């Protein structure tokens, strides 16, 4: 079982109050998020995929940013880093000058980044698993615990991740991911609901 990070508690209300006082940027699914120098983004609603391109020109999934989670240019050294809205999303843009001048915002941002760091460590740990089946299962467990919505069958993943997205996150191929997902569905561990969204069935609803 791979360590699954839990989102830090106590900072959501602060961020939500900030959302109410600021204009949010709405982006439709598939839109690229502009990464502005010395600015950070906070997700108010929706989900953003963070990735980059390797030397072979292949897209790599690095992380996901969900509600109350930050991302942006100050947090990366990768030249080809990019962010894409996985679904219709509302985002808040803050300058680093504003963050540094607002102590409570700086503290809440630090807590949010701690959550992101734990997620990254969990993804790295998955890559150490030899069996691709274990990587895929662990990856879906991680997403379900972090972002899953309780339903009758388990935890629903309201994410439009492609098989290629999963493959790029786990250093494998799209064909292999498709095969493993089919196997997990046959086992009853995974379910595809009426909206074509994945449901991890063995995890208890929260």
N, C-alpha and C positions, 0 to 999 in steps of 0.2 A: 504494500500500500504506500503510495507516494504521499509525502507531507503536503497537506492542502492548506494554503494560507487563508486566514480569516480576515475580513476587512476590519480595520480598526474602528472601534465604536467611539461615539462622543463628538465626532467632527461633522457628522451629516447635517445637524441642525444649523451649524455655523455657515456651512456652504449653501444650504438652502435659503438662509436669510440673505446671503450675498446674491444668489440668483434672483431673488425677488426685487432687489434694488438695481439690477443691471439688465441691459438689453442682451438677450441671448441671440446667438447666430444659429439659424435653422439650416440644416443640410439634409438633402434627400439621400436615400440609400445609394451607395456607389460613388458619392461625391468625394473628391479629394479635399482634405483639410489643409489650408495653407499654413506652413510652419514658419512663423514670423520670428525674426531674430529678437532675442531677449524677451520673448512672450511665452506664456504657458497657457494651455487649454485645460478646462475642467468640463467633464461631461455632466450635464444636468439631466438629460434623458437620452436614452439610446445606447449605442455601442460603436466603438471605433476600433478598427484593426490597425495595428502598428507593424510595419514591415520594412524590408529593404531589399535591394537587389544584389546578388552575389556576383563574383567575377565572371561567371558563366551566363549572366543575364537572367537568372532564375529568381523568382520572387520568394522571399523567405518571410514567414510569419514569426514575429518576435514576441508579441504580447497583444493583449486586448485591454482596452480601457472602457469600463462601464460607468454607471452613475456614481458621481462624486469621486472619480479617479482622474488624475492629471496626466498630461503628456505634453511634449513640445520640444522645440529646438534646444533649449538649455539642458535637456536631459539626455542628449545623445552626442556621440562623436562620429556617427556614421554619415558619410557624405550623401548616400542614396536613401536615406531614411524617409519614409512617407507614412501618412495616416489617411485611412479611408473609412467613411461611415458605412457600417454594415447594415444599418437600417436608418429610417428617418430619425435624426438626432438633433438635440438642442445643446449648444456648447457655449461656454463662457470663456472669453479671452481676457487674460490679465497680464500686465507688464511686470517684469521682475522688479522694477523700481517700486511699483505699487505693493507687491508682495513683501518686499524688504521693509517698506515703510509702515506696514500694518502687522504688528506682532501676532495678533490672533490668527490672521490669515496665513502667516508664515508657519505657525505651529501646526495648523490643520493641514497645510500642504505637505509638511514634513511627515505627518502621520499617514497621509494618503500615499506618499511615495514609499513609505515602509511597506505598505500592502503590495504595491507594485513590485518592489524588490523581492518579496517573498514569492510572488507569483513567478517571477523570472527564475528564481532558484528552483522552484518546483518543476518548471519546464526543463531546466538543465538536468535535473535529476532523472526525468523521464528518458532523456537521451542516453542515459547510462544503462537502461534496461535492454537486455539482448533481444528478447522476443518482441517483435513488432506488435503482436496482439496485446502484450502488457502495456506497451507505450500508448496504443490507441485507447485502451480501457482506462488507463490512468489519466490521459488527457481529457477524456469525456467526464470522468469523475471530478477532475479539477474544475472544469467549466460548470458542471452541475452544482457543485458546492458553492462556487463563487456567484454564478449568475442564473442558476436554474429557478424556474417558477413551479411551486408545488401544484400537482394535479393528481387525479385519482390513481394513475399508474406509477407515479414517482416524481421526478423533477424534469420539467420540460425546458429544453434549450431554445429560447426564442432568438436564435442566432442563425444568420444565413451564411454559415461557413461552408465553403465548397469542399469536396473531397481533396482537391489540390491544396487548399488552405491547410487542412489537417496534415497532409503529407509533407508540406514544406515546414511545418512546425516540428515534425517528428523525424525529419531526415529519412524519408522513405518515398515511395512512389504513389501516385494517385490510384493505380490499379490495385496495389497492395491494400491501401486504405479501403477501397470499395469492397474488396474480398473480406477484410476483417469486419467491417460494419455489417456485412451480410451474415457472417458467422455469429456475431453478437446478437443480431436480431433472431436468428434461428435458435439461439440458446434461451431467448426470452429476457436477456439482460437489457436489451435495447428495443425500443418500440418507435415506429413512425406513426404520428397521429394524423388526423384528418387534414391538417394544414401542412403536411409534409415536414413537420418539425420533429427533431429527435427527442425522445423521452428516455432518460436513464431510469430503469425500472427498479433496480435493487436498492437504491438509496431511499431512506425514509423521507417522506415529505416533511418540511420544516414547519 
